[in-house]
Amino acid sequence: MLRLAKQWGGLGFSASHLARRCEMTVSRVQDYANGRIQAKRVEIFERVADGLRIPGAMFDLAARPWERDSQDSHVVEATRSEPSTEDGELSVLRANS
């Protein structure tokens, strides 16, 4: 995964950049990227998911805290002159992303 990020991330995705974002040392990122070691602990996958903003489901992890925050920002409150439900509550629309 770090090898792909380094290869396809563009000029800014150096081992140093990946290390900062994933809270690892540069040498550890290089070891993972070059296949010298393999990630086995869940914490490593969580750091990479969080650092590179990869949804947790892609690593078979629970939704990451930042995923819930971004989902909440897609909730749009309807602005209507009349309430849209029988109990007087405004409806809430979810934006499709």
N, CA, C and O of each residue as an XYZ file, in Angstrom:
388
protein
N       0.804     -1.188      0.000
C       0.000      0.000      0.000
C       0.851      1.257      0.000
O       0.545      2.211     -0.716
N       1.919      1.271      0.796
C       2.800      2.440      0.794
C       3.575      2.535     -0.515
O       3.887      3.633     -0.975
N       3.879      1.411     -1.102
C       4.559      1.420     -2.397
C       3.660      2.087     -3.442
O       4.128      2.897     -4.242
N       2.368      1.745     -3.431
C       1.424      2.347     -4.379
C       1.264      3.836     -4.127
O       1.207      4.627     -5.068
N       1.190      4.220     -2.852
C       1.062      5.643     -2.522
C       2.273      6.412     -3.018
O       2.142      7.509     -3.561
N       3.440      5.839     -2.833
C       4.664      6.517     -3.270
C       4.724      6.586     -4.806
O       5.131      7.599     -5.375
N       4.313      5.496     -5.463
C       4.377      5.429     -6.923
C       3.344      6.351     -7.572
O       3.671      7.055     -8.527
N       2.116      6.360     -7.078
C       1.030      7.069     -7.739
C       0.666      8.393     -7.073
O      -0.169      9.131     -7.596
N       1.259      8.701     -5.956
C       0.901      9.909     -5.219
C       1.451     11.191     -5.806
O       1.029     12.276     -5.408
N       2.357     11.100     -6.718
C       2.922     12.297     -7.324
C       4.221     12.713     -6.661
O       4.767     11.990     -5.827
N       4.704     13.867     -7.035
C       5.997     14.340     -6.568
C       6.064     14.522     -5.051
O       7.109     14.275     -4.449
N       4.971     14.948     -4.427
C       4.982     15.229     -2.995
C       4.987     14.000     -2.112
O       5.207     14.114     -0.907
N       4.752     12.836     -2.674
C       4.656     11.625     -1.875
C       6.001     10.915     -1.781
O       6.182      9.814     -2.301
N       6.922     11.561     -1.119
C       8.224     10.932     -0.861
C       8.089     10.059      0.371
O       7.076     10.117      1.069
N       9.091      9.260      0.639
C       9.089      8.427      1.844
C       8.987      9.310      3.087
O       8.345      8.933      4.067
N       9.610     10.469      3.048
C       9.554     11.395      4.167
C       8.130     11.913      4.387
O       7.661     11.997      5.523
N       7.461     12.253      3.312
C       6.084     12.738      3.401
C       5.165     11.643      3.942
O       4.351     11.895      4.830
N       5.296     10.441      3.413
C       4.480      9.321      3.881
C       4.746      9.025      5.356
O       3.819      8.737      6.113
N       6.002      9.097      5.756
C       6.363      8.832      7.148
C       5.685      9.835      8.079
O       5.143      9.453      9.116
N       5.716     11.101      7.714
C       5.064     12.126      8.544
C       3.571     11.884      8.635
O       2.995     11.942      9.721
N       2.942     11.614      7.501
C       1.488     11.440      7.491
C       1.054     10.179      8.223
O      -0.030     10.147      8.806
N       1.882      9.141      8.203
C       1.514      7.856      8.813
C       2.161      7.630     10.180
O       2.048      6.547     10.754
N       2.834      8.650     10.692
C       3.485      8.580     12.000
C       4.444      7.385     12.107
O       4.359      6.571     13.026
N       5.346      7.314     11.141
C       6.376      6.274     11.098
C       7.706      6.934     10.795
O       7.765      8.109     10.432
N       8.763      6.172     10.947
C      10.068      6.677     10.539
C      10.205      6.495      9.029
O       9.535      5.657      8.427
N      11.075      7.285      8.439
C      11.322      7.173      7.004
C      11.841      5.777      6.661
O      11.417      5.178      5.673
N      12.752      5.267      7.475
C      13.304      3.937      7.184
C      12.234      2.849      7.261
O      12.283      1.880      6.503
N      11.269      3.001      8.168
C      10.191      2.006      8.271
C       9.304      2.065      7.035
O       8.915      1.024      6.505
N       8.983      3.260      6.572
C       8.190      3.404      5.345
C       8.926      2.776      4.178
O       8.319      2.070      3.372
N      10.215      3.018      4.075
C      11.000      2.431      2.988
C      11.020      0.908      3.081
O      10.942      0.222      2.063
N      11.124      0.381      4.297
C      11.089     -1.078      4.471
C       9.769     -1.668      3.989
O       9.754     -2.683      3.292
N       8.652     -1.024      4.364
C       7.341     -1.499      3.896
C       7.227     -1.352      2.378
O       6.792     -2.280      1.696
N       7.615     -0.195      1.851
C       7.474      0.074      0.416
C       8.323     -0.852     -0.437
O       7.928     -1.217     -1.545
N       9.478     -1.231      0.069
C      10.373     -2.109     -0.686
C      10.152     -3.587     -0.397
O      10.866     -4.439     -0.926
N       9.169     -3.893      0.438
C       8.826     -5.288      0.710
C       9.768     -6.000      1.661
O       9.717     -7.225      1.767
N      10.628     -5.266      2.358
C      11.540     -5.908      3.307
C      10.807     -6.399      4.549
O      11.215     -7.379      5.172
N       9.733     -5.720      4.903
C       8.886     -6.165      6.010
C       7.428     -6.025      5.599
O       7.105     -5.284      4.671
N       6.549     -6.742      6.297
C       5.120     -6.671      6.017
C       4.387     -6.231      7.280
O       4.740     -6.634      8.389
N       3.379     -5.413      7.100
C       2.567     -4.963      8.230
C       1.729     -6.129      8.728
O       1.072     -6.817      7.946
N       1.760     -6.343     10.041
C       0.981     -7.427     10.629
C       0.082     -6.942     11.753
O      -0.891     -7.611     12.101
N       0.395     -5.789     12.324
C      -0.392     -5.275     13.443
C      -1.478     -4.331     12.936
O      -1.262     -3.561     12.000
N      -2.628     -4.402     13.559
C      -3.758     -3.554     13.179
C      -3.394     -2.079     13.291
O      -3.837     -1.267     12.479
N      -2.598     -1.731     14.282
C      -2.233     -0.332     14.491
C      -1.538      0.263     13.274
O      -1.721      1.441     12.967
N      -0.754     -0.533     12.591
C      -0.050     -0.057     11.393
C      -1.069      0.290     10.305
O      -0.977      1.342      9.673
N      -2.031     -0.595     10.094
C      -3.058     -0.340      9.083
C      -3.894      0.884      9.453
O      -4.284      1.661      8.583
N      -4.166      1.050     10.745
C      -4.918      2.223     11.189
C      -4.142      3.511     10.927
O      -4.715      4.501     10.472
N      -2.849      3.500     11.210
C      -2.024      4.700     10.960
C      -1.988      5.056      9.485
O      -2.085      6.227      9.116
N      -1.848      4.034      8.642
C      -1.805      4.286      7.197
C      -3.169      4.778      6.713
O      -3.244      5.727      5.932
N      -4.242      4.140      7.171
C      -5.593      4.565      6.779
C      -5.827      6.017      7.180
O      -6.351      6.807      6.395
N      -5.440      6.365      8.397
C      -5.649      7.736      8.865
C      -4.736      8.721      8.150
O      -5.178      9.796      7.746
N      -3.480      8.365      7.993
C      -2.518      9.274      7.382
C      -2.794      9.550      5.920
O      -2.573     10.662      5.440
N      -3.277      8.541      5.209
C      -3.518      8.688      3.775
C      -4.996      8.839      3.442
O      -5.378      8.894      2.273
N      -5.826      8.906      4.483
C      -7.273      9.054      4.331
C      -7.875      7.945      3.467
O      -8.655      8.202      2.550
N      -7.501      6.730      3.778
C      -8.045      5.557      3.109
C      -9.180      5.039      3.987
O      -8.965      4.791      5.174
N     -10.376      4.870      3.439
C     -11.486      4.384      4.265
C     -11.139      3.066      4.964
O     -10.528      2.175      4.373
N     -11.538      2.964      6.222
C     -11.232      1.781      7.019
C     -11.693      0.487      6.374
O     -11.023     -0.539      6.497
N     -12.827      0.521      5.690
C     -13.365     -0.687      5.064
C     -12.393     -1.295      4.053
O     -12.422     -2.503      3.816
N     -11.547     -0.482      3.466
C     -10.594     -1.007      2.487
C      -9.529     -1.877      3.144
O      -8.880     -2.682      2.476
N      -9.347     -1.710      4.469
C      -8.406     -2.539      5.219
C      -9.145     -3.479      6.161
O      -8.532     -4.078      7.044
N     -10.451     -3.615      5.982
C     -11.280     -4.437      6.858
C     -11.239     -3.925      8.297
O     -11.225     -4.705      9.249
N     -11.222     -2.594      8.434
C     -11.241     -1.927      9.731
C     -12.591     -1.235      9.900
O     -13.342     -1.059      8.940
N     -12.879     -0.850     11.131
C     -14.062     -0.036     11.387
C     -13.872      1.321     10.719
O     -12.753      1.718     10.394
N     -14.976      2.019     10.523
C     -14.893      3.369      9.956
C     -13.991      4.210     10.845
O     -14.112      4.184     12.069
N     -13.101      4.945     10.232
C     -12.160      5.777     10.968
C     -12.875      7.029     11.478
O     -13.874      7.437     10.886
N     -12.396      7.646     12.551
C     -13.073      8.825     13.103
C     -13.283      9.937     12.074
O     -14.330     10.584     12.075
N     -12.325     10.162     11.217
C     -12.458     11.215     10.213
C     -13.521     10.862      9.176
O     -14.095     11.762      8.563
N     -13.800      9.572      8.965
C     -14.856      9.190      8.028
C     -16.214      9.612      8.568
O     -17.042     10.132      7.820
N     -16.449      9.397      9.842
C     -17.720      9.792     10.453
C     -17.881     11.304     10.391
O     -18.979     11.801     10.141
N     -16.792     12.042     10.616
C     -16.853     13.501     10.550
C     -17.230     13.967      9.153
O     -18.041     14.881      9.000
N     -16.646     13.345      8.130
C     -16.937     13.780      6.761
C     -18.344     13.370      6.344
O     -18.970     14.066      5.545
N     -18.858     12.251      6.868
C     -20.232     11.853      6.571
C     -21.203     12.848      7.180
O     -22.204     13.199      6.557
N     -20.917     13.307      8.396
C     -21.783     14.273      9.051
C     -21.839     15.585      8.274
O     -22.871     16.256      8.272
N     -20.761     15.951      7.627
C     -20.748     17.211      6.886
C     -21.583     17.137      5.613
O     -21.891     18.167      5.013
N     -21.953     15.917      5.194
C     -22.780     15.770      3.999
C     -24.268     15.823      4.310
O     -25.100     15.781      3.404
N     -24.597     15.914      5.582
C     -26.006     16.007      5.949
C     -26.449     17.446      5.746
O     -25.860     18.375      6.298
N     -27.460     17.612      4.973
C     -27.945     18.945      4.642
C     -29.362     19.071      5.192
O     -30.225     18.243      4.901
N     -29.593     20.106      5.982
C     -30.930     20.320      6.519
C     -31.775     21.012      5.467
O     -31.362     22.004      4.866
N     -32.967     20.472      5.255
C     -33.871     21.058      4.260
C     -34.416     22.367      4.797
O     -34.769     22.478      5.971
N     -34.478     23.342      3.929
C     -35.067     24.618      4.326
C     -36.369     24.766      3.563
O     -36.387     25.015      2.358
N     -37.452     24.608      4.297
C     -38.777     24.708      3.705
C     -39.627     25.602      4.590
O     -39.344     25.769      5.776
N     -40.655     26.167      4.013
C     -41.517     27.028      4.812
C     -42.412     26.217      5.736
O     -42.852     26.714      6.772
N     -42.683     24.973      5.366
C     -43.510     24.110      6.210
C     -42.708     22.877      6.599
O     -41.905     22.387      5.806
N     -42.918     22.365      7.819
C     -42.244     21.114      8.205
C     -42.659     20.000      7.255
O     -43.792     19.970      6.775
N     -41.738     19.088      6.991
C     -42.020     18.056      6.005
C     -42.477     16.745      6.614
O     -42.815     15.815      5.882
N     -42.497     16.645      7.942
C     -42.952     15.412      8.569
C     -44.159     15.702      9.439
O     -44.404     16.850      9.811
N     -44.897     14.685      9.758
C     -46.117     14.850     10.535
C     -45.851     15.379     11.938
O     -46.703     16.075     12.491
N     -44.697     15.073     12.535
C     -44.422     15.506     13.906
C     -43.775     16.886     13.976
O     -43.340     17.305     15.049
N     -43.703     17.597     12.856
C     -43.188     18.949     12.868
C     -41.690     19.067     12.691
O     -41.170     20.183     12.683
N     -40.964     17.951     12.547
C     -39.515     17.966     12.356
C     -39.195     18.311     10.912
O     -39.913     17.913      9.995
N     -38.111     19.055     10.714
C     -37.639     19.290      9.351
C     -37.002     18.018      8.825
O     -36.402     17.258      9.585
N     -37.128     17.788      7.552
C     -36.492     16.614      6.989
C     -35.001     16.859      6.844
O     -34.549     18.000      6.751
N     -34.251     15.779      6.827
C     -32.809     15.851      6.628
C     -32.484     15.076      5.362
O     -32.869     13.916      5.216
N     -31.784     15.717      4.463
C     -31.408     15.086      3.198
C     -29.950     14.697      3.266
O     -29.141     15.445      3.814
N     -29.600     13.565      2.733
C     -28.213     13.142      2.648
C     -27.728     13.421      1.244
O     -28.341     13.000      0.263
N     -26.628     14.131      1.161
C     -26.038     14.427     -0.144
C     -25.385     13.170     -0.681
O     -24.683     12.475      0.053
N     -25.602     12.873     -1.933
C     -24.946     11.727     -2.562
C     -23.557     12.120     -2.971
O     -23.362     13.123     -3.658
N     -22.567     11.319     -2.544
C     -21.200     11.616     -2.948
C     -20.631     10.475     -3.698
O     -19.479     10.531     -4.128
